[in-house]
Amino acid sequence: MQTAVDTLAPSRSTAPVQANTIENYVGRRVAAAGLAIAEALVERQDGGLTPATRARGGDLLAALHGLRLFMLADWDFDAIARQHGAVALRAADVSPTTAAILVDEVLILLHKIARTAAN
């Protein structure tokens, strides 16, 4: 069974490869977390969130939290996440409006995680 997160798996395209930068990496991770959130919403509408989707979303957010902590001193993580996350979601055929909403939700959850970790 293919999940929404699998959409971001590398393809065998002959198109030029984007630069392998930390910004692109952050964008792909934010997009994966956003797609996991979208998948969780669909599952809830269909009767209940599966443990696998919940765990995958939690793992993605935990990894993003660690990346955010690493980058905070030198980069504007939120701006990078917003810009490159939206680009990665658009590459996965997500509408601009939905991409913006998913990126916002990922950042809201990351900020909640950061506040909880600080207490």
N, C-alpha and C positions, 0 to 999 in steps of 0.2 A: 504494500500500500504506500503510495506516495503522499508525503505530507506537504504542507505549504512551504516549509523550510527547505525541502528538496529543490524547490524552484531556483534557489540561489546556487545550486551546485554548478561547478564549472562545466561549460559546454565544449563541444568539439568545433566551435566556430572558427572560421578562417579570418574573422575580423581582427583588426589590430588589438593587441592586449593593452589594457590600461596599465599605467605605471603602478607598480607594486609599492604603494605608499601606505603610511599609517592612516592617512585620511580615508583611503579606499577601504582599508581593513576595518576601520571603525564603521564606515558606511555599510559594509556587508554584514557586520555583526548587529548593528541597529536594525537593519532590514530583516535579518533572521528573527530577531526578538519581536519586531512588529508583526511579522507573518505568524509567529507563534501566538501572539495575542489575538490576531484575526481568527486563527484556527480554534482557539479556545472559545471565542465568542460564538462561532458556528456550532461547536459541540454543545455549548450551554443551551443554545436554541433547540438543538435536537434532543435534549433530555438530560445532559450531564457532561461535565468535564472529565475526560479520562485521566487516570494517573500519569500515563505516558506524556500527554500533552502538558499537563501541569508541571511535571518534572523537567521536561525539555525547556519550557518557558523559564522556569526558575533557574536552571543551569545557564541559559543564555544571559539572563539578567545578572546573575552572580558574576559571570565572566566579564560582562560589560562594566559592572561596578569596579572590579579590579583594574580593568583597563582605564577607566575614568580616573581612579586614584593615581595610577601611574602617570597619566598625562596632565593632570590638573596644574602642576607647577609650571609647565612650559607651553601648554596649548589651551586654546579655548574649546574644551571638549564639547560643550553643548552646541556651539556654532558648527563645528566639524560634524557632529552627529546629525544635526538638523540638515545640513546641506548634502552630505554624502549619503546619509541614510535615505533621503528622498530620492536621490539619483539611483541608488541601488534598487529601491522599491519600484521606481519607474521602469527600470530595466527588466523587472519581473512582471511587467504589464499591470501594475497597480496605478489607478488614476491619480492625478496630482492631489486632488482633495483627500482621498483615502490615504495616500502616502503621508501627507502632512499630519493627518489625525493620528496615524500609527506612530510616527516619529514623536509627536507630542506625548502620546501615552507611554512610550518607552522612556522618555526623559522624565515624565512625572513619576513613574515607578522607580527610576534610578535615584531621583531626589528623595523619595520616601525611604529607599534602602539606605541611602547615605545618612539621613536623619536618624534612622533606627540604629545604625552602626555607631553613630557618634554618641548615643546615649548609653 
